[in-house]
Amino acid sequence: METLVMISRAHADTAFRLAKEMHQDGDTVNIFFMGRGKHHCSREEVVESLNWANLYTFETEFDSTTEEVQAVSYDHFIELLEKANRTFSWI
């Protein structure tokens, strides 16, 4: 199963914990940072702690300096949504 988690708020520890549980249950987890949540992309300790997930953000909002976070187009975001079996938003 593929899960897309959308993070758009500053405090996301609970969302990260829930997403990790999904990963441990066998899901492929894609985490997409947007809005206020994109500050996590520049926090090295957060990025490292999420090494079990695929990390994304909009290229128009944040040009990530780490290769762990992919800055993608809106079209790519739509592709992630279309292939996800489950989504959840942390807003």
C-alpha positions as a printed Julia matrix, in Angstrom:
91×3 Matrix{Float64}:
  0.0    0.0     0.0
  1.19   3.51   -0.73
  0.44   6.35    1.67
  0.79  10.09    1.06
  1.15  12.21    4.19
  0.79  15.98    3.7
  2.38  18.12    6.4
  1.45  21.79    6.49
  1.91  22.71   10.11
  4.95  23.39   12.22
  4.36  20.79   14.94
  4.22  17.39   13.27
  5.75  14.89   15.72
  2.45  13.01   16.04
  2.05  12.83   12.26
  5.61  11.53   11.89
  4.93   8.85   14.52
  1.71   7.75   12.79
  3.43   7.68    9.4
  6.24   5.56   10.81
  3.68   3.08   12.14
  2.21   2.84    8.62
  5.7    2.21    7.27
  6.3   -0.5     9.87
  3.02  -2.11    8.74
  4.48  -2.37    5.22
  3.34   0.85    3.54
  5.51   2.9     1.24
  5.24   6.35    2.81
  5.61   9.6     0.88
  5.69  12.73    3.03
  4.91  16.01    1.3
  5.82  19.25    3.1
  3.91  22.42    2.25
  3.02  25.73    3.81
  4.26  26.08    7.39
  5.35  22.46    7.38
  8.12  23.02    4.86
 10.46  24.34    7.56
 11.02  20.67    8.5
 12.93  20.3     5.2
 15.76  22.45    6.52
 15.97  20.7     9.91
 18.68  18.08    9.45
 17.63  16.05   12.49
 14.07  15.77   11.17
 15.16  14.79    7.66
 17.51  12.14    9.09
 14.81  10.74   11.38
 12.5   10.29    8.37
 14.98   8.26    6.33
 12.38   5.48    5.97
 10.08   7.75    3.89
 10.25   9.55    0.55
 10.3   13.3     1.24
  8.9   15.96   -1.09
  8.07  19.65   -1.25
  6.9   22.02   -3.99
  9.74  23.42   -6.07
  7.99  26.81   -6.0
  7.93  26.89   -2.18
 11.29  25.5    -1.17
 14.42  24.65   -3.07
 15.83  21.97   -0.8
 19.55  21.93   -0.31
 19.51  18.27    0.77
 19.15  15.41   -1.65
 16.84  13.61    0.79
 14.05  16.12    0.02
 12.87  16.27   -3.57
 11.54  19.63   -4.76
  8.88  18.71   -7.32
  6.31  20.31   -9.61
  2.58  20.5    -9.0
  2.12  17.85  -11.71
  4.37  15.46   -9.78
  2.34  16.12   -6.63
 -0.81  15.13   -8.54
  0.92  11.91   -9.65
  1.71  11.1    -6.01
 -1.94  11.72   -5.09
 -3.2    9.5    -7.91
 -1.03   6.53   -6.99
 -1.67   6.76   -3.24
 -4.02   4.18   -1.74
 -4.34   6.29    1.4
 -3.72   9.96    2.23
 -3.75  11.97    5.4
 -3.19  15.64    6.06
 -1.62  17.2     9.11
 -2.85  20.79    8.84
